[in-house]
Amino acid sequence: MRLSVVSAAGQAPKAAFVEGARTTLTTPGSTQSPSMFRDLLQGSPIEADQIIGDLLARGAKAGIPTPLLTAYANMSVYQDRLA
């Protein structure tokens, strides 16, 4: 789903990049993690609007269903509590 939105926006990533990122982020014991996850763990501000909100908007514009509303809502609530 996320790749289809990115591709529709004209920025299709190469398969090798996608696989490398997936491997890096999901290999047991990996020290790498998404920056938003690290921010959540540290109680720091996150980029809900810039990352998830943008993905939702681009998906809607391209007519691609993006069932991330619950995730976005939760992230927005978290972000607002920090303000």
N, CA, C and O atoms as a CHARMM CRD file, in Angstrom:
* protein
*
  332
    1    1 MET  N      0.81900  -1.18700   0.00000 PROA 1      0.00000
    2    1 MET  CA     0.00000   0.00000   0.00000 PROA 1      0.00000
    3    1 MET  C      0.86500   1.25500   0.00000 PROA 1      0.00000
    4    1 MET  O      0.68500   2.11900  -0.85700 PROA 1      0.00000
    5    2 ARG  N      1.82000   1.37800   0.96000 PROA 2      0.00000
    6    2 ARG  CA     2.64000   2.58100   1.02300 PROA 2      0.00000
    7    2 ARG  C      3.47400   2.74200  -0.24000 PROA 2      0.00000
    8    2 ARG  O      3.66200   3.85600  -0.72800 PROA 2      0.00000
    9    3 LEU  N      3.97000   1.62900  -0.76600 PROA 3      0.00000
   10    3 LEU  CA     4.76600   1.71800  -1.99100 PROA 3      0.00000
   11    3 LEU  C      3.92300   2.15900  -3.17000 PROA 3      0.00000
   12    3 LEU  O      4.41600   2.86600  -4.04800 PROA 3      0.00000
   13    4 SER  N      2.66200   1.75500  -3.20700 PROA 4      0.00000
   14    4 SER  CA     1.80400   2.17500  -4.31300 PROA 4      0.00000
   15    4 SER  C      1.54900   3.67400  -4.24700 PROA 4      0.00000
   16    4 SER  O      1.45900   4.32500  -5.28800 PROA 4      0.00000
   17    5 VAL  N      1.43100   4.23300  -3.05300 PROA 5      0.00000
   18    5 VAL  CA     1.24600   5.68400  -2.91500 PROA 5      0.00000
   19    5 VAL  C      2.50500   6.40900  -3.36300 PROA 5      0.00000
   20    5 VAL  O      2.42900   7.38600  -4.10800 PROA 5      0.00000
   21    6 VAL  N      3.65200   5.94100  -2.91800 PROA 6      0.00000
   22    6 VAL  CA     4.91900   6.56700  -3.29200 PROA 6      0.00000
   23    6 VAL  C      5.11600   6.47900  -4.80500 PROA 6      0.00000
   24    6 VAL  O      5.54900   7.44700  -5.42900 PROA 6      0.00000
   25    7 SER  N      4.80600   5.33500  -5.39200 PROA 7      0.00000
   26    7 SER  CA     4.94300   5.16100  -6.84400 PROA 7      0.00000
   27    7 SER  C      4.00100   6.08400  -7.59700 PROA 7      0.00000
   28    7 SER  O      4.38100   6.66800  -8.61200 PROA 7      0.00000
   29    8 ALA  N      2.76100   6.21900  -7.10200 PROA 8      0.00000
   30    8 ALA  CA     1.78500   7.09400  -7.76100 PROA 8      0.00000
   31    8 ALA  C      2.22500   8.55200  -7.70600 PROA 8      0.00000
   32    8 ALA  O      1.87300   9.34400  -8.58100 PROA 8      0.00000
   33    9 ALA  N      2.99400   8.90700  -6.68100 PROA 9      0.00000
   34    9 ALA  CA     3.50000  10.27800  -6.55600 PROA 9      0.00000
   35    9 ALA  C      4.72100  10.50400  -7.44200 PROA 9      0.00000
   36    9 ALA  O      5.25300  11.61300  -7.50900 PROA 9      0.00000
   37   10 GLY  N      5.16200   9.44000  -8.12600 PROA 10     0.00000
   38   10 GLY  CA     6.27700   9.58400  -9.05900 PROA 10     0.00000
   39   10 GLY  C      7.63600   9.31500  -8.45400 PROA 10     0.00000
   40   10 GLY  O      8.65400   9.70300  -9.02800 PROA 10     0.00000
   41   11 GLN  N      7.67500   8.66100  -7.31300 PROA 11     0.00000
   42   11 GLN  CA     8.94800   8.41200  -6.64500 PROA 11     0.00000
   43   11 GLN  C      9.14200   6.92700  -6.34600 PROA 11     0.00000
   44   11 GLN  O      9.51900   6.56500  -5.23200 PROA 11     0.00000
   45   12 ALA  N      8.89300   6.08000  -7.31500 PROA 12     0.00000
   46   12 ALA  CA     8.96700   4.62800  -7.09300 PROA 12     0.00000
   47   12 ALA  C     10.37900   4.22500  -6.67100 PROA 12     0.00000
   48   12 ALA  O     11.33600   4.43500  -7.41700 PROA 12     0.00000
   49   13 PRO  N     10.51100   3.64700  -5.47600 PROA 13     0.00000
   50   13 PRO  CA    11.83900   3.20400  -5.03700 PROA 13     0.00000
   51   13 PRO  C     12.23800   1.90800  -5.72700 PROA 13     0.00000
   52   13 PRO  O     11.38500   1.11600  -6.13000 PROA 13     0.00000
   53   14 LYS  N     13.51600   1.70600  -5.85600 PROA 14     0.00000
   54   14 LYS  CA    14.02300   0.46900  -6.45500 PROA 14     0.00000
   55   14 LYS  C     13.80800  -0.68700  -5.48900 PROA 14     0.00000
   56   14 LYS  O     13.87700  -0.50800  -4.27300 PROA 14     0.00000
   57   15 ALA  N     13.55000  -1.86200  -6.02400 PROA 15     0.00000
   58   15 ALA  CA    13.27100  -3.04800  -5.21500 PROA 15     0.00000
   59   15 ALA  C     14.41300  -3.33800  -4.25000 PROA 15     0.00000
   60   15 ALA  O     14.16900  -3.73800  -3.11200 PROA 15     0.00000
   61   16 ALA  N     15.65400  -3.14300  -4.68600 PROA 16     0.00000
   62   16 ALA  CA    16.80700  -3.41100  -3.81200 PROA 16     0.00000
   63   16 ALA  C     16.79700  -2.48500  -2.60000 PROA 16     0.00000
   64   16 ALA  O     17.14500  -2.90900  -1.49800 PROA 16     0.00000
   65   17 PHE  N     16.40500  -1.23400  -2.78800 PROA 17     0.00000
   66   17 PHE  CA    16.32400  -0.29700  -1.66900 PROA 17     0.00000
   67   17 PHE  C     15.25700  -0.73800  -0.67100 PROA 17     0.00000
   68   17 PHE  O     15.49200  -0.75500   0.53700 PROA 17     0.00000
   69   18 VAL  N     14.08400  -1.09400  -1.18900 PROA 18     0.00000
   70   18 VAL  CA    12.97400  -1.52300  -0.33100 PROA 18     0.00000
   71   18 VAL  C     13.38000  -2.75500   0.47000 PROA 18     0.00000
   72   18 VAL  O     13.15300  -2.80700   1.67800 PROA 18     0.00000
   73   19 GLU  N     13.96800  -3.73000  -0.17700 PROA 19     0.00000
   74   19 GLU  CA    14.36600  -4.95700   0.51300 PROA 19     0.00000
   75   19 GLU  C     15.45800  -4.68200   1.54100 PROA 19     0.00000
   76   19 GLU  O     15.43500  -5.24200   2.63700 PROA 19     0.00000
   77   20 GLY  N     16.40500  -3.82800   1.19500 PROA 20     0.00000
   78   20 GLY  CA    17.46500  -3.49000   2.13500 PROA 20     0.00000
   79   20 GLY  C     16.92500  -2.79400   3.38000 PROA 20     0.00000
   80   20 GLY  O     17.32700  -3.10800   4.50000 PROA 20     0.00000
   81   21 ALA  N     16.01700  -1.85500   3.17600 PROA 21     0.00000
   82   21 ALA  CA    15.41300  -1.14800   4.31000 PROA 21     0.00000
   83   21 ALA  C     14.59400  -2.10500   5.15900 PROA 21     0.00000
   84   21 ALA  O     14.67500  -2.07300   6.38700 PROA 21     0.00000
   85   22 ARG  N     13.81200  -2.95200   4.51800 PROA 22     0.00000
   86   22 ARG  CA    12.98700  -3.92600   5.25800 PROA 22     0.00000
   87   22 ARG  C     13.87500  -4.84900   6.09300 PROA 22     0.00000
   88   22 ARG  O     13.58700  -5.11000   7.26100 PROA 22     0.00000
   89   23 THR  N     14.94400  -5.33400   5.49200 PROA 23     0.00000
   90   23 THR  CA    15.85800  -6.22800   6.20400 PROA 23     0.00000
   91   23 THR  C     16.51100  -5.51500   7.38500 PROA 23     0.00000
   92   23 THR  O     16.57600  -6.05900   8.48700 PROA 23     0.00000
   93   24 THR  N     16.98700  -4.31700   7.15400 PROA 24     0.00000
   94   24 THR  CA    17.65500  -3.54900   8.20200 PROA 24     0.00000
   95   24 THR  C     16.72700  -3.29100   9.38900 PROA 24     0.00000
   96   24 THR  O     17.15400  -3.36000  10.54100 PROA 24     0.00000
   97   25 LEU  N     15.47100  -2.99800   9.10700 PROA 25     0.00000
   98   25 LEU  CA    14.54400  -2.61900  10.17500 PROA 25     0.00000
   99   25 LEU  C     13.85000  -3.79900  10.84600 PROA 25     0.00000
  100   25 LEU  O     13.28700  -3.63900  11.92900 PROA 25     0.00000
  101   26 THR  N     13.87600  -4.97800  10.22900 PROA 26     0.00000
  102   26 THR  CA    13.12600  -6.10600  10.80000 PROA 26     0.00000
  103   26 THR  C     13.98000  -7.28800  11.22800 PROA 26     0.00000
  104   26 THR  O     13.45000  -8.25300  11.77800 PROA 26     0.00000
  105   27 THR  N     15.26200  -7.24100  10.99600 PROA 27     0.00000
  106   27 THR  CA    16.12500  -8.33900  11.40300 PROA 27     0.00000
  107   27 THR  C     16.22400  -8.37600  12.93100 PROA 27     0.00000
  108   27 THR  O     16.57200  -7.37100  13.55000 PROA 27     0.00000
  109   28 PRO  N     15.92400  -9.51900  13.53800 PROA 28     0.00000
  110   28 PRO  CA    16.04200  -9.60900  14.99500 PROA 28     0.00000
  111   28 PRO  C     17.43900  -9.19700  15.45700 PROA 28     0.00000
  112   28 PRO  O     18.44700  -9.63500  14.90300 PROA 28     0.00000
  113   29 GLY  N     17.47500  -8.35200  16.47700 PROA 29     0.00000
  114   29 GLY  CA    18.75100  -7.88200  17.00700 PROA 29     0.00000
  115   29 GLY  C     19.31000  -6.65800  16.30200 PROA 29     0.00000
  116   29 GLY  O     20.34100  -6.12600  16.71600 PROA 29     0.00000
  117   30 SER  N     18.64400  -6.20100  15.23900 PROA 30     0.00000
  118   30 SER  CA    19.12500  -5.02200  14.52400 PROA 30     0.00000
  119   30 SER  C     19.10900  -3.81000  15.45000 PROA 30     0.00000
  120   30 SER  O     18.18200  -3.63700  16.24100 PROA 30     0.00000
  121   31 THR  N     20.11900  -2.98900  15.35000 PROA 31     0.00000
  122   31 THR  CA    20.17300  -1.76800  16.16200 PROA 31     0.00000
  123   31 THR  C     19.50800  -0.59500  15.45100 PROA 31     0.00000
  124   31 THR  O     19.45800   0.50800  15.99500 PROA 31     0.00000
  125   32 GLN  N     19.00600  -0.81500  14.26200 PROA 32     0.00000
  126   32 GLN  CA    18.35700   0.23900  13.49500 PROA 32     0.00000
  127   32 GLN  C     16.85800   0.23500  13.76100 PROA 32     0.00000
  128   32 GLN  O     16.25900  -0.82200  13.95500 PROA 32     0.00000
  129   33 SER  N     16.25500   1.41700  13.76900 PROA 33     0.00000
  130   33 SER  CA    14.81000   1.53700  13.91700 PROA 33     0.00000
  131   33 SER  C     14.36300   2.84500  13.27000 PROA 33     0.00000
  132   33 SER  O     15.16500   3.76200  13.09600 PROA 33     0.00000
  133   34 PRO  N     13.08400   2.92900  12.91500 PROA 34     0.00000
  134   34 PRO  CA    12.57900   4.17700  12.33400 PROA 34     0.00000
  135   34 PRO  C     12.71300   5.32900  13.34000 PROA 34     0.00000
  136   34 PRO  O     12.53800   5.13500  14.54300 PROA 34     0.00000
  137   35 SER  N     13.01800   6.50300  12.84300 PROA 35     0.00000
  138   35 SER  CA    13.20500   7.65400  13.73000 PROA 35     0.00000
  139   35 SER  C     11.94200   7.97800  14.51600 PROA 35     0.00000
  140   35 SER  O     12.03100   8.39300  15.67200 PROA 35     0.00000
  141   36 MET  N     10.76900   7.79800  13.91400 PROA 36     0.00000
  142   36 MET  CA     9.54000   8.09200  14.63700 PROA 36     0.00000
  143   36 MET  C      9.36700   7.14000  15.82400 PROA 36     0.00000
  144   36 MET  O      8.87400   7.54800  16.87600 PROA 36     0.00000
  145   37 PHE  N      9.76300   5.89400  15.66400 PROA 37     0.00000
  146   37 PHE  CA     9.69800   4.92500  16.75800 PROA 37     0.00000
  147   37 PHE  C     10.62500   5.35400  17.89700 PROA 37     0.00000
  148   37 PHE  O     10.24600   5.29800  19.06700 PROA 37     0.00000
  149   38 ARG  N     11.83100   5.77900  17.55200 PROA 38     0.00000
  150   38 ARG  CA    12.77300   6.23300  18.59000 PROA 38     0.00000
  151   38 ARG  C     12.22000   7.46600  19.30700 PROA 38     0.00000
  152   38 ARG  O     12.34200   7.59000  20.52600 PROA 38     0.00000
  153   39 ASP  N     11.61500   8.37200  18.54600 PROA 39     0.00000
  154   39 ASP  CA    11.01600   9.56300  19.15800 PROA 39     0.00000
  155   39 ASP  C      9.90000   9.18700  20.12000 PROA 39     0.00000
  156   39 ASP  O      9.80100   9.75500  21.20800 PROA 39     0.00000
  157   40 LEU  N      9.06100   8.23400  19.73100 PROA 40     0.00000
  158   40 LEU  CA     7.97800   7.78000  20.61900 PROA 40     0.00000
  159   40 LEU  C      8.53900   7.20600  21.91100 PROA 40     0.00000
  160   40 LEU  O      8.04600   7.52000  22.99400 PROA 40     0.00000
  161   41 LEU  N      9.55600   6.37500  21.81000 PROA 41     0.00000
  162   41 LEU  CA    10.15200   5.77200  22.99500 PROA 41     0.00000
  163   41 LEU  C     10.75000   6.81400  23.93700 PROA 41     0.00000
  164   41 LEU  O     10.73800   6.64000  25.15600 PROA 41     0.00000
  165   42 GLN  N     11.27200   7.89500  23.36500 PROA 42     0.00000
  166   42 GLN  CA    11.92400   8.93300  24.16500 PROA 42     0.00000
  167   42 GLN  C     10.94700  10.00500  24.63300 PROA 42     0.00000
  168   42 GLN  O     11.32800  10.91300  25.37200 PROA 42     0.00000
  169   43 GLY  N      9.67800   9.90200  24.20200 PROA 43     0.00000
  170   43 GLY  CA     8.70800  10.93100  24.57000 PROA 43     0.00000
  171   43 GLY  C      8.95100  12.24000  23.84500 PROA 43     0.00000
  172   43 GLY  O      8.56300  13.30500  24.32500 PROA 43     0.00000
  173   44 SER  N      9.59300  12.16000  22.68900 PROA 44     0.00000
  174   44 SER  CA     9.91800  13.35000  21.89800 PROA 44     0.00000
  175   44 SER  C      8.80700  13.64800  20.89500 PROA 44     0.00000
  176   44 SER  O      7.97500  12.78500  20.61400 PROA 44     0.00000
  177   45 PRO  N      8.79100  14.86900  20.35400 PROA 45     0.00000
  178   45 PRO  CA     7.83000  15.18000  19.29400 PROA 45     0.00000
  179   45 PRO  C      8.03400  14.24700  18.10100 PROA 45     0.00000
  180   45 PRO  O      9.15200  13.81600  17.81800 PROA 45     0.00000
  181   46 ILE  N      6.94700  13.94600  17.41400 PROA 46     0.00000
  182   46 ILE  CA     7.00200  13.09900  16.22300 PROA 46     0.00000
  183   46 ILE  C      6.51300  13.89800  15.01700 PROA 46     0.00000
  184   46 ILE  O      6.00600  15.01000  15.16000 PROA 46     0.00000
  185   47 GLU  N      6.66800  13.32600  13.85200 PROA 47     0.00000
  186   47 GLU  CA     6.28300  14.00500  12.61400 PROA 47     0.00000
  187   47 GLU  C      5.04300  13.34600  12.01100 PROA 47     0.00000
  188   47 GLU  O      5.06700  12.90700  10.86100 PROA 47     0.00000
  189   48 ALA  N      3.96500  13.27700  12.78600 PROA 48     0.00000
  190   48 ALA  CA     2.73900  12.61800  12.32100 PROA 48     0.00000
  191   48 ALA  C      2.19300  13.29400  11.06900 PROA 48     0.00000
  192   48 ALA  O      1.85900  12.61600  10.09800 PROA 48     0.00000
  193   49 ASP  N      2.09900  14.62200  11.08000 PROA 49     0.00000
  194   49 ASP  CA     1.56800  15.33200   9.91000 PROA 49     0.00000
  195   49 ASP  C      2.47900  15.18200   8.70400 PROA 49     0.00000
  196   49 ASP  O      2.01600  14.95900   7.58600 PROA 49     0.00000
  197   50 GLN  N      3.77200  15.30700   8.94000 PROA 50     0.00000
  198   50 GLN  CA     4.72500  15.28400   7.83500 PROA 50     0.00000
  199   50 GLN  C      4.88500  13.90200   7.22500 PROA 50     0.00000
  200   50 GLN  O      5.16200  13.79700   6.03000 PROA 50     0.00000
  201   51 ILE  N      4.72100  12.84500   7.99800 PROA 51     0.00000
  202   51 ILE  CA     4.93800  11.49700   7.47400 PROA 51     0.00000
  203   51 ILE  C      3.61500  10.80000   7.17100 PROA 51     0.00000
  204   51 ILE  O      3.31100  10.52700   6.01000 PROA 51     0.00000
  205   52 ILE  N      2.83200  10.51200   8.19600 PROA 52     0.00000
  206   52 ILE  CA     1.58400   9.77600   7.99000 PROA 52     0.00000
  207   52 ILE  C      0.53100  10.66000   7.32900 PROA 52     0.00000
  208   52 ILE  O     -0.16100  10.21500   6.41300 PROA 52     0.00000
  209   53 GLY  N      0.40400  11.90500   7.78200 PROA 53     0.00000
  210   53 GLY  CA    -0.57200  12.82300   7.18100 PROA 53     0.00000
  211   53 GLY  C     -0.30400  13.03300   5.70000 PROA 53     0.00000
  212   53 GLY  O     -1.23200  13.04400   4.89100 PROA 53     0.00000
  213   54 ASP  N      0.96200  13.19900   5.34400 PROA 54     0.00000
  214   54 ASP  CA     1.32700  13.37800   3.94100 PROA 54     0.00000
  215   54 ASP  C      1.00300  12.12700   3.12500 PROA 54     0.00000
  216   54 ASP  O      0.49400  12.22400   2.00800 PROA 54     0.00000
  217   55 LEU  N      1.29900  10.95100   3.68600 PROA 55     0.00000
  218   55 LEU  CA     0.98700   9.70400   2.99500 PROA 55     0.00000
  219   55 LEU  C     -0.51700   9.56400   2.76200 PROA 55     0.00000
  220   55 LEU  O     -0.94400   9.15400   1.68200 PROA 55     0.00000
  221   56 LEU  N     -1.32000   9.90700   3.77700 PROA 56     0.00000
  222   56 LEU  CA    -2.77700   9.85700   3.62400 PROA 56     0.00000
  223   56 LEU  C     -3.25100  10.81100   2.53100 PROA 56     0.00000
  224   56 LEU  O     -4.08200  10.44200   1.70000 PROA 56     0.00000
  225   57 ALA  N     -2.72600  12.03300   2.52900 PROA 57     0.00000
  226   57 ALA  CA    -3.12900  13.02100   1.53100 PROA 57     0.00000
  227   57 ALA  C     -2.74300  12.58800   0.12000 PROA 57     0.00000
  228   57 ALA  O     -3.54000  12.73000  -0.80800 PROA 57     0.00000
  229   58 ARG  N     -1.54000  12.06600  -0.05200 PROA 58     0.00000
  230   58 ARG  CA    -1.09800  11.62300  -1.37300 PROA 58     0.00000
  231   58 ARG  C     -1.90400  10.40800  -1.84400 PROA 58     0.00000
  232   58 ARG  O     -2.22200  10.29100  -3.02800 PROA 58     0.00000
  233   59 GLY  N     -2.23300   9.50500  -0.91000 PROA 59     0.00000
  234   59 GLY  CA    -3.05600   8.35900  -1.26100 PROA 59     0.00000
  235   59 GLY  C     -4.44100   8.78600  -1.71000 PROA 59     0.00000
  236   59 GLY  O     -4.96700   8.27700  -2.70000 PROA 59     0.00000
  237   60 ALA  N     -5.02600   9.71800  -0.98200 PROA 60     0.00000
  238   60 ALA  CA    -6.35800  10.22100  -1.35000 PROA 60     0.00000
  239   60 ALA  C     -6.32400  10.88800  -2.71900 PROA 60     0.00000
  240   60 ALA  O     -7.22300  10.68500  -3.53500 PROA 60     0.00000
  241   61 LYS  N     -5.30000  11.67400  -2.96800 PROA 61     0.00000
  242   61 LYS  CA    -5.16500  12.36400  -4.26400 PROA 61     0.00000
  243   61 LYS  C     -5.03000  11.36600  -5.41300 PROA 61     0.00000
  244   61 LYS  O     -5.54200  11.60200  -6.50800 PROA 61     0.00000
  245   62 ALA  N     -4.34500  10.25500  -5.16400 PROA 62     0.00000
  246   62 ALA  CA    -4.13800   9.24100  -6.20000 PROA 62     0.00000
  247   62 ALA  C     -5.27900   8.22600  -6.25500 PROA 62     0.00000
  248   62 ALA  O     -5.28000   7.34200  -7.11200 PROA 62     0.00000
  249   63 GLY  N     -6.25800   8.34700  -5.34000 PROA 63     0.00000
  250   63 GLY  CA    -7.36000   7.39300  -5.31300 PROA 63     0.00000
  251   63 GLY  C     -6.97300   6.03400  -4.76000 PROA 63     0.00000
  252   63 GLY  O     -7.60000   5.02600  -5.08500 PROA 63     0.00000
  253   64 ILE  N     -5.95000   6.00200  -3.93300 PROA 64     0.00000
  254   64 ILE  CA    -5.46200   4.75300  -3.34400 PROA 64     0.00000
  255   64 ILE  C     -5.91000   4.70300  -1.88600 PROA 64     0.00000
  256   64 ILE  O     -5.57200   5.59800  -1.11100 PROA 64     0.00000
  257   65 PRO  N     -6.66400   3.67400  -1.50000 PROA 65     0.00000
  258   65 PRO  CA    -7.07200   3.58000  -0.09600 PROA 65     0.00000
  259   65 PRO  C     -5.85600   3.45900   0.82200 PROA 65     0.00000
  260   65 PRO  O     -4.94700   2.66800   0.57100 PROA 65     0.00000
  261   66 THR  N     -5.86000   4.23800   1.86300 PROA 66     0.00000
  262   66 THR  CA    -4.76000   4.20400   2.82600 PROA 66     0.00000
  263   66 THR  C     -5.35400   4.07600   4.23000 PROA 66     0.00000
  264   66 THR  O     -5.60900   5.08500   4.88800 PROA 66     0.00000
  265   67 PRO  N     -5.57200   2.86300   4.68500 PROA 67     0.00000
  266   67 PRO  CA    -6.22500   2.65300   5.98400 PROA 67     0.00000
  267   67 PRO  C     -5.31300   2.93900   7.17000 PROA 67     0.00000
  268   67 PRO  O     -5.07200   2.06800   8.00600 PROA 67     0.00000
  269   68 LEU  N     -4.81000   4.16200   7.23300 PROA 68     0.00000
  270   68 LEU  CA    -3.91100   4.54600   8.31000 PROA 68     0.00000
  271   68 LEU  C     -4.55100   5.57300   9.23400 PROA 68     0.00000
  272   68 LEU  O     -3.86400   6.17000  10.06300 PROA 68     0.00000
  273   69 LEU  N     -5.84900   5.78300   9.10400 PROA 69     0.00000
  274   69 LEU  CA    -6.50300   6.82700   9.88000 PROA 69     0.00000
  275   69 LEU  C     -6.34100   6.61700  11.37400 PROA 69     0.00000
  276   69 LEU  O     -6.09400   7.57900  12.10200 PROA 69     0.00000
  277   70 THR  N     -6.47200   5.39700  11.84900 PROA 70     0.00000
  278   70 THR  CA    -6.33000   5.12500  13.27800 PROA 70     0.00000
  279   70 THR  C     -4.91600   5.43000  13.74800 PROA 70     0.00000
  280   70 THR  O     -4.72800   6.04000  14.80100 PROA 70     0.00000
  281   71 ALA  N     -3.92800   5.01300  12.98200 PROA 71     0.00000
  282   71 ALA  CA    -2.53800   5.29800  13.34600 PROA 71     0.00000
  283   71 ALA  C     -2.30300   6.80500  13.37900 PROA 71     0.00000
  284   71 ALA  O     -1.67300   7.32000  14.30300 PROA 71     0.00000
  285   72 TYR  N     -2.80800   7.50400  12.37800 PROA 72     0.00000
  286   72 TYR  CA    -2.62900   8.95600  12.31900 PROA 72     0.00000
  287   72 TYR  C     -3.31700   9.63400  13.49500 PROA 72     0.00000
  288   72 TYR  O     -2.75800  10.54800  14.09900 PROA 72     0.00000
  289   73 ALA  N     -4.51800   9.19400  13.82000 PROA 73     0.00000
  290   73 ALA  CA    -5.24900   9.78700  14.94000 PROA 73     0.00000
  291   73 ALA  C     -4.48500   9.59200  16.24100 PROA 73     0.00000
  292   73 ALA  O     -4.34900  10.52900  17.02800 PROA 73     0.00000
  293   74 ASN  N     -3.98600   8.38600  16.47100 PROA 74     0.00000
  294   74 ASN  CA    -3.22100   8.12600  17.69200 PROA 74     0.00000
  295   74 ASN  C     -1.95400   8.97000  17.75700 PROA 74     0.00000
  296   74 ASN  O     -1.61000   9.49600  18.81500 PROA 74     0.00000
  297   75 MET  N     -1.26500   9.10000  16.63700 PROA 75     0.00000
  298   75 MET  CA    -0.04400   9.90200  16.61200 PROA 75     0.00000
  299   75 MET  C     -0.35200  11.37400  16.83500 PROA 75     0.00000
  300   75 MET  O      0.40700  12.08200  17.49700 PROA 75     0.00000
  301   76 SER  N     -1.46200  11.83100  16.28200 PROA 76     0.00000
  302   76 SER  CA    -1.85200  13.23200  16.46200 PROA 76     0.00000
  303   76 SER  C     -2.17900  13.52300  17.92200 PROA 76     0.00000
  304   76 SER  O     -1.79400  14.56900  18.44300 PROA 76     0.00000
  305   77 VAL  N     -2.88100  12.61400  18.58400 PROA 77     0.00000
  306   77 VAL  CA    -3.19100  12.77500  20.00000 PROA 77     0.00000
  307   77 VAL  C     -1.89800  12.81900  20.81100 PROA 77     0.00000
  308   77 VAL  O     -1.73000  13.67400  21.68100 PROA 77     0.00000
  309   78 TYR  N     -0.99000  11.89600  20.52100 PROA 78     0.00000
  310   78 TYR  CA     0.31600  11.88000  21.20500 PROA 78     0.00000
  311   78 TYR  C      1.02000  13.21300  21.02200 PROA 78     0.00000
  312   78 TYR  O      1.50200  13.80300  21.98900 PROA 78     0.00000
  313   79 GLN  N      1.07900  13.68900  19.78200 PROA 79     0.00000
  314   79 GLN  CA     1.77100  14.94000  19.47800 PROA 79     0.00000
  315   79 GLN  C      1.13100  16.10500  20.21700 PROA 79     0.00000
  316   79 GLN  O      1.83800  16.95000  20.76800 PROA 79     0.00000
  317   80 ASP  N     -0.19100  16.16400  20.23900 PROA 80     0.00000
  318   80 ASP  CA    -0.88900  17.27100  20.90700 PROA 80     0.00000
  319   80 ASP  C     -0.64100  17.27000  22.40600 PROA 80     0.00000
  320   80 ASP  O     -0.60800  18.33000  23.03100 PROA 80     0.00000
  321   81 ARG  N     -0.46700  16.09100  22.98900 PROA 81     0.00000
  322   81 ARG  CA    -0.21400  16.01700  24.43700 PROA 81     0.00000
  323   81 ARG  C      1.16500  16.58300  24.79700 PROA 81     0.00000
  324   81 ARG  O      1.38700  17.01100  25.93000 PROA 81     0.00000
  325   82 LEU  N      2.07400  16.58400  23.84300 PROA 82     0.00000
  326   82 LEU  CA     3.41200  17.12900  24.10700 PROA 82     0.00000
  327   82 LEU  C      3.44100  18.64600  24.05800 PROA 82     0.00000
  328   82 LEU  O      4.33700  19.27600  24.62000 PROA 82     0.00000
  329   83 ALA  N      2.46800  19.22500  23.39300 PROA 83     0.00000
  330   83 ALA  CA     2.46200  20.68500  23.20000 PROA 83     0.00000
  331   83 ALA  C      2.12100  21.44200  24.47000 PROA 83     0.00000
  332   83 ALA  O      2.07800  22.67300  24.46300 PROA 83     0.00000
